[in-house]
Amino acid sequence: MAETKKDEQQEPFLGRDIEANLRAAFDSLPNKVPILLFTKDGENDVLNQAARDLLRAFNRISGKIEVREFSLDSSEAKTLDVTTSPTLLFDPEHYAIRYMGVPYGEEGRTLVGIILLLGYRTGNLSPHSEKILKRLDSKREVKVFVSPTCPYCPDQAINAVKATVERPDLVSVELIDIQSNPEMASRYSAFSVPQTFANEVLIAYGAQSEELFVLSLEKLEQQTIFIPETDAEVIENDVVIVGGGPAGLAAGIYAVRSGLKTAVIERGPLGGQVALTPIVENYPGFTRVPGKTLVDILVSHALEYVQIFQGEEVVDIRPDGMIEVFTSRRKFLTKAVILATGAKYKMLNVPGEALFMGRGVSYCATCDGMLFKGKKVVVVGGGNSAATEAIYLSNIEVDATLVHRRDTLRAQEHLVKNFETNNIPLLYNTEVVEIKGKERVTEVVLKNNKTGAVSSMAVDGVFVAIGYEPSVDLAKKIGLELTPDGFLKHDAHHHTNIPGIYSAGDVEGGFKQIVTAMGQGTECALSVFEDLVHPYWIEKAEKEAAVQ
């Protein structure tokens, strides 16, 4: 009897207060949680015993937790494809959740979280996350590498478990302790945790919010910005901005700061061409910054002010009275519209161009020219842009040769003279038919379109300057005037020919630089604010009526 009293006085495995709190939480679970432990004698014996002690403690806390142990040599292990010791499977009849290692230390939070989620059999996800997971239409095999000493790992592990509980038909998860499985961690280069893979693709480096995790799971690539969605069929605003590039995002920030209720609509990736630029080196404040990182900074800032509707395409604008903007999903009622639909560089569409984009192939000498100082490049084109690019590159000590498919340049006379003054080599009647290289561009294949002769030239870069394609389909549909070059016609206040419709950014033509586009977006937003206070078209009509 004395021994029994002594045992009763011993401190519980997890501590009295902790076990009391866990017992209260577990006993209220509506469903039991089976946990299967698989071990093998002689393989990680210390970890095996730690797993046994931990699970037995949880088993004693509540009858809602059912623990069973099997050998790796058992038929159960073979049936469930368990090959490492120790491994924990959680309610394998309903879910594909396994923990490879021992969930102790910081990972104790993961263990408790899994038990609670499975006990209630709900992912307990936000409405936004549920909506994203419902869109999954193919399997996701998730691996999250964790460590007992990592305070951030439990959050990411629980994100994965939530997705599995919510979509057990498509999502499975392995939580892998890198201390228990160093070889597997080495194979995936998972030396810093948490790291998350789905279908063998790295989708997250570090911990994420729940919404970002499920978005990364859906897209199968790491997402850094989450934009809440809405099901509203009609939304009223003061300003609707069409385009989520630098001009549109800057306009959104300044419009809201002016007190205008604003929405930004973008059918494709946010950031426009910046998001596709590997490295930006001419943005003030950043010596070097990846384009995607710069976009994330811009979007994060904009989201503090303006609601963004990504993945929606504006299909029509009706500017009579209160302007109606129709997208692929809803209708907006607004007082003003800013078209910041951008422009894209024309491409050569030759083999190797897309492959070496950002690795020797460039569309902007102002942006990337300094990277080629002292190196040899070709500039492709024969108009003002190509001549200007070649002159600029020559002035910053880049060995540039102009390649033009015709026998005369189309550039303005003063540019041609400047071009000749700089003694820039020029190949007439010549086309680039292929771009070659290994890690970067090393060679272009040239064809004389008169003789048919094919030759090669060793180069370090190719600058394509054959023009731009402004995105003006929507503008033409609603009757906006264009310039002879096909860009949106506008005045100094970014007014178009239709009152209430404005333009900003690359769609206006001019210098196609990030800072220029953002400046134009800012100016445009301030013009909208001033016009809504003092409508210029009403004042203009009144003056015309007075003259008559």
VOGU-3710 file (C-alpha; in Angstrom, 3 decimals, decimal comma):
1> maetkkdeqq> 0,000/0,000/0,000  2,861/2,368/0,786  4,218/1,868/-2,743  0,822/2,704/-4,249  0,620/5,977/-2,326  4,136/6,841/-3,429  3,216/6,234/-7,116  0,129/8,400/-6,796  2,286/11,246/-5,523  4,631/11,087/-8,517
11> epflgrdiea> 4,418/13,981/-10,982  2,511/12,961/-14,141  4,567/12,571/-17,336  3,421/15,905/-18,791  2,831/17,741/-15,510  -0,382/17,919/-13,492  -1,710/21,194/-14,857  -0,980/20,297/-18,484  -2,548/16,866/-18,190  -5,618/18,289/-16,446
21> nlraafdslp> -6,132/20,803/-19,256  -5,593/18,153/-21,934  -8,008/15,759/-20,206  -10,720/18,403/-20,211  -10,143/19,091/-23,910  -9,876/15,448/-25,013  -12,806/14,117/-22,985  -15,139/16,532/-24,793  -14,179/15,166/-28,227  -17,139/13,598/-30,068
31> nkvpillftk> -14,922/10,985/-31,787  -12,132/8,689/-30,650  -8,678/9,182/-32,166  -6,769/5,969/-33,011  -2,975/6,394/-33,116  -0,856/3,560/-34,521  2,815/3,488/-33,503  5,251/1,500/-35,642  8,707/0,645/-34,301  11,553/-1,756/-34,956
41> dgendvlnqa> 13,938/-3,080/-32,336  17,496/-2,037/-33,021  16,452/0,942/-35,138  16,281/4,281/-33,329  15,640/2,540/-30,001  15,931/5,741/-27,956  13,395/7,499/-30,193  11,130/4,448/-30,177  11,014/4,477/-26,378  10,400/8,229/-26,312
51> ardllrafnr> 7,456/7,749/-28,679  6,049/4,952/-26,499  6,325/7,005/-23,306  4,707/10,044/-24,930  1,774/8,157/-26,465  1,159/6,095/-23,323  0,928/9,337/-21,357  -1,676/10,646/-23,793  -3,513/7,323/-23,671  -3,713/7,573/-19,867
61> isgkievref> -5,011/11,134/-20,047  -8,180/10,259/-21,947  -10,043/7,229/-23,177  -10,714/9,133/-26,399  -7,144/8,399/-27,486  -6,502/4,796/-28,535  -2,855/3,821/-28,952  -1,701/0,580/-30,581  1,855/-0,460/-31,348  3,060/-2,603/-34,250
71> sldsseaktl> 6,396/-3,824/-35,533  7,744/-2,725/-38,892  7,756/-6,424/-39,752  4,008/-6,744/-39,179  1,395/-7,204/-41,874  -0,153/-3,878/-40,777  3,104/-2,087/-41,596  3,229/-3,692/-45,016  -0,425/-2,909/-45,723  -0,009/0,726/-44,697
81> dvttsptllf> 3,426/1,053/-46,342  5,269/2,062/-43,180  9,043/1,653/-43,496  10,706/3,867/-40,869  10,905/3,635/-37,082  9,297/5,329/-35,240  6,262/6,302/-37,327  2,827/7,392/-36,085  -0,355/7,015/-38,150  -3,441/8,929/-37,095
91> dpehyairym> -6,885/7,408/-37,710  -5,732/5,679/-40,917  -9,245/4,444/-41,697  -10,326/8,012/-42,378  -7,181/10,052/-43,055  -3,679/9,770/-44,535  -1,697/11,501/-41,781  1,647/10,157/-40,608  4,344/11,521/-38,347  7,836/10,181/-38,953
101> gvpygeegrt> 9,700/10,678/-35,683  8,657/11,738/-32,192  6,389/14,757/-31,696  8,084/16,055/-28,558  9,445/19,524/-27,696  7,800/22,184/-29,848  6,171/19,388/-31,854  4,032/18,493/-28,846  1,760/21,302/-30,052  1,435/19,497/-33,358
111> lvgiilllgy> 0,412/16,275/-31,627  -2,250/18,014/-29,556  -3,507/19,891/-32,608  -3,847/16,693/-34,647  -5,798/14,950/-31,882  -8,220/17,855/-31,552  -8,790/18,154/-35,303  -9,390/14,426/-35,710  -11,549/14,254/-32,606  -13,903/16,802/-34,106
121> rtgnlsphse> -13,279/15,581/-37,680  -13,184/19,101/-39,027  -10,405/21,151/-40,530  -11,690/24,260/-38,729  -10,630/26,323/-41,729  -11,520/29,904/-42,549  -14,194/30,404/-45,230  -11,485/31,678/-47,601  -9,402/28,514/-47,131  -12,438/26,262/-47,564
131> kilkrldskr> -13,252/27,954/-50,851  -9,729/27,383/-52,172  -9,629/23,724/-51,093  -12,950/23,065/-52,791  -11,265/23,989/-56,070  -8,736/21,138/-55,786  -9,351/18,545/-58,479  -6,241/16,361/-58,208  -4,240/14,703/-55,436  -1,747/16,538/-53,251
141> evkvfvsptc> 0,873/14,471/-51,409  2,293/16,827/-48,794  5,579/16,545/-46,900  6,369/18,987/-44,095  9,884/18,807/-42,642  9,920/19,800/-38,971  12,110/19,743/-35,877  11,291/19,492/-32,138  13,309/22,669/-31,574  11,490/24,757/-34,194
151> pycpdqaina> 8,796/27,060/-32,746  7,325/27,770/-36,210  6,976/24,181/-37,403  3,741/23,316/-35,545  1,841/26,098/-37,342  2,832/24,788/-40,767  2,272/21,153/-39,761  -1,232/21,935/-38,538  -1,979/23,806/-41,785  -1,219/20,595/-43,669
161> vkatverpdl> -3,296/18,468/-41,306  -6,247/20,859/-41,606  -6,152/20,506/-45,392  -6,040/16,724/-45,062  -8,976/16,616/-42,675  -10,970/18,928/-44,939  -10,131/17,062/-48,176  -9,208/13,472/-47,199  -10,146/12,374/-50,716  -7,277/14,335/-52,264
171> vsvelidiqs> -4,776/15,452/-49,605  -2,330/13,290/-47,647  0,430/14,490/-45,326  3,729/13,255/-43,943  5,251/15,234/-41,083  8,960/14,411/-41,087  11,198/15,067/-38,084  14,616/15,892/-39,591  16,429/14,718/-36,427  14,836/11,281/-36,668
181> npemasrysa> 15,183/11,122/-40,482  18,456/12,864/-41,425  18,868/10,923/-44,675  15,448/11,970/-45,938  16,091/15,567/-44,880  19,371/15,467/-46,819  17,660/14,052/-49,900  15,250/17,014/-49,949  17,898/19,536/-48,766  15,554/20,311/-45,878
191> fsvpqtfane> 18,200/21,582/-43,478  16,163/24,622/-42,469  12,634/24,026/-41,220  9,784/24,159/-41,804  9,916/23,287/-45,480  6,843/22,029/-47,313  6,635/19,957/-50,475  3,553/18,914/-52,424  3,817/16,329/-55,188  7,615/16,597/-54,787
201> vliaygaqse> 7,565/20,363/-55,487  8,755/22,853/-52,863  5,693/25,011/-52,146  6,728/26,773/-48,944  9,954/27,750/-47,245  9,066/28,710/-43,691  5,742/28,945/-41,894  2,726/30,435/-43,640  -0,693/31,674/-42,726  -3,452/29,131/-43,285
211> elfvlslekl> -4,758/30,905/-46,377  -1,316/31,197/-47,960  -0,670/27,510/-47,301  -3,832/26,299/-49,019  -3,230/28,726/-51,887  0,313/27,352/-52,293  -1,149/23,849/-52,141  -3,577/24,686/-54,921  -1,038/26,455/-57,152  1,831/24,004/-56,395
221> eqqtifipet> 4,207/26,917/-55,882  4,949/29,206/-52,980  2,482/32,071/-52,592  3,406/35,150/-50,617  0,278/37,254/-51,029  -3,271/36,231/-50,160  -6,123/38,322/-51,526  -9,530/37,655/-49,945  -12,324/36,852/-52,360  -15,919/38,045/-52,210
231> daeviendvv> -19,141/36,614/-53,624  -20,879/39,981/-53,913  -22,668/40,293/-57,261  -22,711/44,089/-57,333  -20,088/46,346/-55,742  -20,285/50,145/-55,592  -17,091/52,199/-55,708  -15,875/55,698/-56,402  -13,059/54,392/-58,609  -12,448/51,121/-60,429
241> ivgggpagla> -8,897/50,522/-61,633  -8,439/48,002/-64,437  -4,935/46,534/-64,161  -2,821/45,425/-61,214  0,637/46,471/-62,387  2,736/49,247/-60,797  0,501/52,002/-62,250  -2,728/50,376/-61,079  -1,429/49,554/-57,600  -0,017/53,056/-57,082
251> agiyavrsgl> -3,296/54,558/-58,297  -5,188/52,355/-55,838  -3,084/53,492/-52,891  -3,442/57,195/-53,710  -7,125/56,974/-54,561  -7,953/55,442/-51,176  -5,694/57,900/-49,373  -7,740/60,627/-51,068  -10,875/59,203/-49,485  -12,193/57,352/-52,525
261> ktaviergpl> -13,631/53,855/-52,242  -11,550/51,927/-54,745  -11,200/48,516/-56,347  -8,354/47,115/-58,457  -9,252/44,401/-60,997  -6,525/42,230/-62,541  -7,191/39,263/-64,787  -3,660/37,839/-64,605  -0,710/37,875/-62,192  -0,325/41,050/-60,177
271> ggqvaltpiv> 2,650/43,232/-60,985  2,534/42,976/-64,758  5,919/42,607/-66,445  7,755/43,352/-63,193  6,660/39,991/-61,777  8,408/38,270/-64,704  11,645/40,239/-64,314  14,307/38,128/-62,575  16,263/41,053/-61,098  15,400/44,769/-60,970
281> enypgftrvp> 18,439/47,009/-60,526  17,100/50,483/-61,305  14,289/50,856/-58,787  15,202/53,621/-56,309  15,864/52,299/-52,822  16,882/48,800/-53,946  20,320/48,078/-55,382  19,101/44,673/-56,564  15,696/43,161/-55,966  13,926/40,199/-57,619
291> gktlvdilvs> 10,939/41,385/-59,621  8,582/39,030/-57,769  9,816/40,354/-54,415  9,238/43,943/-55,511  5,736/43,018/-56,655  4,993/41,356/-53,310  6,058/44,549/-51,519  3,827/46,673/-53,768  0,846/44,343/-53,426  1,220/44,062/-49,644
301> haleyvqifq> 1,264/47,847/-49,396  -1,736/48,222/-51,703  -3,743/45,640/-49,761  -3,504/47,860/-46,686  -5,697/50,315/-48,580  -7,521/48,882/-51,555  -9,579/45,794/-52,326  -8,025/43,750/-55,138  -9,982/41,401/-57,375  -7,480/39,074/-59,008
311> geevvdirpd> -8,419/36,530/-61,643  -11,343/38,594/-62,941  -11,424/39,966/-66,450  -13,246/43,176/-67,294  -15,415/42,313/-70,280  -17,358/45,554/-70,736  -17,646/49,130/-69,506  -20,791/51,198/-69,949  -19,963/54,850/-69,237  -23,444/56,358/-69,335
321> gmievftsrr> -24,246/58,117/-66,037  -23,057/55,919/-63,180  -20,375/53,844/-64,908  -21,044/50,101/-65,047  -18,038/47,776/-65,137  -18,769/44,149/-65,943  -16,242/41,454/-65,097  -16,271/37,711/-65,633  -17,752/37,353/-62,131  -19,726/40,469/-61,118
331> kfltkavila> -20,742/44,076/-61,792  -19,210/47,247/-60,375  -20,962/50,602/-60,182  -18,469/53,455/-60,094  -17,995/57,168/-60,705  -14,651/56,814/-62,478  -12,521/54,177/-64,191  -8,744/54,156/-64,565  -7,425/51,964/-67,368  -3,939/50,776/-66,361
341> tgakykmlnv> -3,943/47,757/-68,641  -0,278/48,071/-69,589  1,689/47,037/-72,642  3,899/44,078/-73,357  7,075/43,784/-75,342  6,786/42,158/-78,750  8,771/38,956/-78,911  10,806/37,397/-81,694  9,215/33,988/-81,030  12,395/32,132/-81,973
351> pgealfmgrg> 13,884/29,037/-80,275  15,743/29,915/-77,077  14,090/33,301/-76,510  11,747/32,216/-73,736  14,334/29,818/-72,273  16,967/32,528/-71,776  14,634/35,354/-70,768  16,363/37,063/-67,866  19,512/35,054/-68,573  20,842/37,083/-71,456
361> vsycatcdgm> 17,621/37,919/-73,292  16,293/41,350/-72,340  13,647/43,765/-73,590  14,893/46,856/-71,773  18,399/48,315/-72,088  17,680/50,937/-69,417  16,768/48,152/-67,015  19,492/45,604/-67,759  22,193/47,347/-69,783  24,691/47,799/-66,960
371> lfkgkkvvvv> 24,825/44,021/-66,512  26,507/43,805/-69,938  29,160/46,509/-69,533  32,256/45,383/-71,437  30,355/42,513/-73,068  29,085/41,859/-76,575  25,356/41,950/-77,392  23,022/42,271/-80,355  20,074/44,641/-80,463  17,226/43,414/-82,666
381> gggnsaatea> 15,021/45,977/-84,433  15,120/48,964/-86,758  12,835/51,598/-85,294  13,271/54,371/-82,744  13,355/51,963/-79,807  16,076/49,773/-81,298  18,262/52,724/-82,312  17,848/54,340/-78,896  18,669/51,074/-77,108  21,791/50,513/-79,220
391> iylsnievda> 23,029/54,091/-78,634  22,363/53,816/-74,904  24,235/50,514/-74,650  27,167/51,896/-76,627  27,357/54,898/-74,289  27,666/52,637/-71,236  30,499/50,656/-72,830  28,513/47,696/-74,125  29,710/46,295/-77,464  26,359/46,436/-79,297
401> tlvhrrdtlr> 25,556/45,372/-82,856  22,190/46,262/-84,376  20,445/43,493/-86,327  17,648/44,633/-88,653  15,602/42,526/-91,042  15,190/45,316/-93,607  17,717/47,280/-95,724  17,018/50,672/-94,099  16,296/51,846/-90,570  12,822/53,124/-89,703
411> aqehlvknfe> 14,154/55,301/-86,877  13,916/59,096/-86,950  16,681/60,921/-88,827  18,368/62,430/-85,773  18,572/58,982/-84,196  20,076/57,513/-87,354  22,747/60,261/-87,401  23,495/59,693/-83,721  23,676/56,001/-84,447  26,224/56,555/-87,211
421> tnnipllynt> 28,249/58,979/-85,068  28,683/56,268/-82,437  30,011/53,853/-85,101  27,646/51,087/-84,022  27,908/48,011/-86,281  24,702/47,275/-88,193  23,636/44,118/-90,010  20,923/44,820/-92,598  18,608/42,178/-94,073  19,428/39,938/-91,125
431> evveikgker> 17,206/38,070/-88,668  17,915/36,260/-85,423  16,527/32,766/-85,965  17,754/31,083/-82,771  19,307/31,976/-79,412  21,674/29,435/-77,855  23,492/28,980/-74,583  23,896/26,840/-71,488  23,283/28,658/-68,219  23,191/31,976/-70,101
441> vtevvlknnk> 23,156/33,209/-73,695  26,394/32,458/-75,552  25,413/32,586/-79,214  22,857/33,774/-81,765  22,103/32,151/-85,098  21,642/34,745/-87,848  20,066/34,426/-91,281  20,461/36,783/-94,219  16,925/36,978/-95,588  18,177/37,922/-99,082
451> tgavssmavd> 20,903/35,331/-99,608  19,618/32,701/-97,174  23,091/32,400/-95,642  23,119/31,248/-92,016  25,883/32,193/-89,577  26,575/32,271/-85,852  27,773/35,077/-83,609  29,154/34,684/-80,094  27,327/37,117/-77,811  26,579/37,584/-74,136
461> gvfvaigyep> 23,135/39,038/-74,604  20,236/39,780/-76,930  18,188/42,970/-76,559  14,859/42,712/-78,377  13,487/46,118/-79,388  10,807/45,489/-81,981  8,047/47,439/-80,303  5,244/47,127/-77,798  1,708/45,812/-77,859  -0,483/48,019/-75,658
471> svdlakkigl> -3,472/46,253/-74,109  -6,219/48,359/-75,638  -8,873/45,829/-76,661  -11,190/47,012/-73,897  -10,451/50,657/-74,687  -11,342/50,186/-78,366  -14,523/48,340/-77,403  -15,865/51,324/-75,472  -14,750/53,882/-78,071  -11,622/55,451/-76,588
481> eltpdgflkh> -9,326/57,288/-78,974  -5,852/55,909/-79,641  -2,588/57,558/-80,731  -1,087/56,721/-84,149  1,160/54,225/-82,338  -1,865/52,457/-80,833  -1,599/53,713/-77,251  -4,389/55,412/-75,310  -4,771/59,075/-76,201  -4,859/61,267/-73,091
491> dahhhtnipg> -4,218/64,803/-71,892  -1,910/66,053/-69,139  -4,469/65,058/-66,492  -4,822/61,497/-67,878  -8,284/62,248/-69,272  -9,403/60,182/-72,242  -12,050/61,339/-74,707  -14,834/59,822/-72,547  -15,569/61,724/-69,300  -14,943/59,583/-66,231
501> iysagdvegg> -12,524/57,240/-68,025  -8,820/57,792/-67,316  -5,543/56,133/-68,311  -2,218/55,502/-66,579  1,015/53,588/-67,083  2,444/51,783/-70,096  -0,884/51,792/-71,956  -0,262/55,531/-72,457  3,089/54,931/-74,196  6,189/56,956/-73,296
511> fkqivtamgq> 8,931/55,681/-71,000  8,134/52,156/-69,883  9,746/52,119/-66,463  8,391/50,997/-63,094  8,862/54,394/-61,453  7,289/56,179/-64,450  4,232/53,939/-64,359  3,827/54,436/-60,616  4,153/58,187/-61,015  1,483/58,197/-63,721
521> gtecalsvfe> -0,803/56,059/-61,567  -0,360/58,497/-58,689  -1,061/61,535/-60,881  -4,105/59,853/-62,349  -5,598/59,011/-58,938  -5,166/62,616/-57,797  -6,775/63,855/-61,026  -9,760/61,584/-60,368  -10,136/62,986/-56,860  -10,023/66,587/-58,090
531> dlvhpywiek> -12,474/65,854/-60,903  -14,993/64,141/-58,642  -14,960/67,252/-56,466  -15,111/69,579/-59,500  -16,297/67,594/-62,558  -14,415/69,079/-65,501  -16,904/67,806/-68,053  -19,830/69,617/-66,396  -17,879/72,865/-66,189  -16,828/72,426/-69,847
541> aekeaavq> -20,442/71,856/-70,922  -21,612/74,914/-68,999  -18,946/77,094/-70,669  -19,872/75,799/-74,116  -23,566/76,466/-73,407  -22,785/80,014/-72,271  -20,839/80,725/-75,482  -23,761/79,540/-77,593
//
